């Protein structure tokens, strides 16, 4: 399959940008500068990433270094979203890393994907992204609920519950809510929307059957990673959130 030249791609992108900006202008949306900044940033990032990945494909040993950098960047993003402070960096890194490993290991061990940079890197990168999203959603919800329902948490602490026990009910709800996007994505795959991996495989010349096979692997791995990332994030943050009200004072409850 032959794709257009760089020039043809540039023309299409400029046309799409004009269509977007026109819609914003006509509707009075005041995010035109944000849009332009986002497009330019994505352009620079994708060019840089393309160069790095091209180098990794020629030097496969760099795969794990790149994935490690992605894990650190994902963790930093989740920590910022959750608002739990830099001291919680390792508490967020651990569940994202473990969840990614749990999701990728069976795929590689079964031979469903070859242990090669060309397959391992893009697959693992998607899984890291899913784990990061789940950590951000579960951690943010957990922190907000702990603050909003602090009177109930204090009641549990007064009855002798440990800090972890006092917020465990909030943690379960945070995990459940964080999995909604992943579950909806899996339910709607192929019916409401064609997922990215499926489209990418088709554009790359793969058969529809091969595209469906890889997409199923991606969806299953994303669900596994999201589940364990959310559970792990809540578990790691529970002692702190059950001891100190977010933005409040330390209670007399013991860490659990």
Buried (B, 14 or more C-beta within 10 A) or exposed (E): EEEEEEEEEEEEEEEEEEEBBEEBEEEEEEEEEEBEEEBEEEEEEEEEEEEEBEEBBEEBEBBBEBBEEBBBEBBBBBBEBBEBEEEBBEBBBBBBBBBBBBBBEEBBEEEBBEEEBBBBBBBBBBBBBBBBBBBBBBBBBBBBBBBEBBEBBBEBBEEEBBBBBBBBBBBEBBBEBBBEBBEEBBEEBEEEEBBEBBEBBBEEEBEEEBBBBBBBBBBBBBBBBBBBBBBBBBBBBBBBBBBBBBEEEEBEBBEB
